[in-house]
Amino acid sequence: MRMEQKNKLAAFDLDGTLFDTTLVNCFSYQKAAELCSCKIEQEAFIREFVGKNYKEFLPVLGITDQKTQEAIHEKKKQLYADFLGSAKKNEHLFSMIEGLRGSYKIALATTASRKNALEILDCFGETEKFDILITQEDVTRLKPDPECYLAAMKQAGVSPEDTIIFEDSEVGMRAAKASGAYAVQVSAF
């Protein structure tokens, strides 16, 4: 990761913003759920579970045991790379990143796992575009808590007033606004 002296930050969410990973996550969770002989229907996943943490949607499917939830989530992370061919890149935002690089530090701020975030960035050859990577392992609270964005600002050494955040979801927008930064909502793919 490169780090130049810049006094502004542009922070980007990953899932649904930089990439449409709906099917990647769906297929990964479908395969991982086989651990407990559970079936996740694609339509139901897309309609009800996109953007939700596994601790929110696995209980809806009747998987309430925490050890089983963790096992499914870990297996999903292992399987994620197998389904990256289903991801779609937001070419417009990556073009914007190129334009912003001259005067902004660029951050990825997601509550996805570092492993999965790096896998998709590497798959599309975009890892080096980011000065800062904030992932699930760097925070203790998930969105709508602004912790991931505040961590990116702290690492960049900038104030909320000098930060712009790009998000797609309502939960993400609540986190962005709670951080005190400017926020831009990106339409879904």
N, C-alpha and C positions, 0 to 999 in steps of 0.2 A: 504494500500500500504506500502510495506517495503522500507526503504531507508538506504543502507549501504554506507560506504565510499569507493567509487570506482571512478577511474579517467577516465573511458571510458564509452561511451554510444552507445548502439545499439538501433536504432529507427525503428519502423515498421509501415508501412501503414496498414490500415484495409481491405477495400474493394478491392478485386482482389489480395491482397498480402497474408494476413493471412487467409482470408476466401473468397471463391467465393460466393458473395451475389447477383449475377446478378438476379436470379429468386426471391429472397426475395424482392429486390427493385422493380423489375418489377411488381410482384403481389400486393405489397403494393400501388404502384402508380396507377395501374389499378383500384383497389378498391377505392382509394381516389379520382380519377378523376371522378368517378360516381357523385360526389358532383355537378359537372357542366355539367352532362350528356355527358361527353367526354369519348371517347373510346381510349385506348392505346393498340395497337396491340403488342403482345409479340415479334414477329420477328422484328418489327420496333424499339422497345425499345432496344433489344439486338444489333441490327445493328447500330443504330444511337445515342442512348442516354446513354449507359453504361458509367459511369465515369463522366458524365456531371452533373452540378448543375441544380437543378430544374428551376432556373431563366434563364437558357440557353435553356432547351428543352421544357418547357411548352409553351412559345411563339410560337415555331415551330408548336405546336398543335393547335394554335389559342387562347390560354389562355393568354391574354395580361394584364388583370386587376391584379394589384399587390395584392389586397386583396384576390382575388380568388386564385392566386398562393400561397400565404401564407396559406390560408385555406387548400388547397390541400396538401401542404407540412406538415402542422401540423397533418392532418388526416393520412398521410403516416407514420409519426413517431409513431402515436398511433397504427397503424395496423401492423407495422414491426414485432413485436414479434409473431404475428399470423402465419407468413410465415417462421419462422426460420428453420423449418424442411427441407426447400429447400436449405439451406446453406451447403457448403462443407468446411471443415477445411483443411488447408495446414499442414499436419502432419510433413512434412520435416522441415518447418520453426519453428514449435513449438519444435521439437527435437533440432534444433539449439539454440533456446532460452534457453533450459535447459543447453546446453553446455556452453553458454555465461554467464550465471547467476553468475558464480564464480568470474568473473573479469570485467563484464560490468553492468552498470545500464541499465535496459530495459525500453524502452518507447514505448507507442502507440501514434503515431502522425497522426491524421486524421482530415479531415474537415467534417466528419459525426457528427451527433448530439451525445452528451454525453449519452442521453437516449438510442439510438439505439446501440451505441458502447458497453455500459454496458450490454444491453440485450443479444447481441450475445456472449460476453465474458462469461457472467454468464451461458448462455445456454450450452456452451461447457466446463464450469468449468475452464476457463483460466484467470479469472480476477486477481487473486493473483500473476500471473507471471510478472505483470507490476509494476514497481516502479513509473512510471510517466504516466499520461493520459492527452494528449492534444487533445481537440476536438473542434468542430465548435464554441462552446461558449467561447473558450479561445483565439480566433483569430478574426481579423477584415478583413483579406484578405485571399482569397482562393488560393490554388495551381493554377498556377505555382509560386506564391509568396512563398518564403521559411519560412514565418512567423511561421507556426506550428513547423517546425524543429528547428528554432532558439529559440522558446519558450521552447522546450524540452531540448535543450542544456543549456539554461540559468537556468532552474529549476534543471538540473543535475549538474550544475557548471562545465561544460566541454567545451573545445574549439572544433571548427569544425574539427581540425586535430585529435582529439581523439574520433571522432564520425563516425559510419558507419550507413547508412540508407538503408533499404530494401523497394523497390517500384516496382510497376508493370506497371504503365502507363507512357506515354510520358510526360504528364503534371506533374505527380509526380516526375519523374526523373529530369525534369527541376527545380523543387523546391528543390530537394535534392542537385543537383549540385550548384544551386545558394546559398545554405547555406554554401558552402565551405567544406562540409563533404565528406567523401568517400561514394560512392553510388553503390549499387548492384541492377541490374534490375532482377526482378523475372518474369519468363514466366507465361503467363496466364494459368489458370486451363485447 
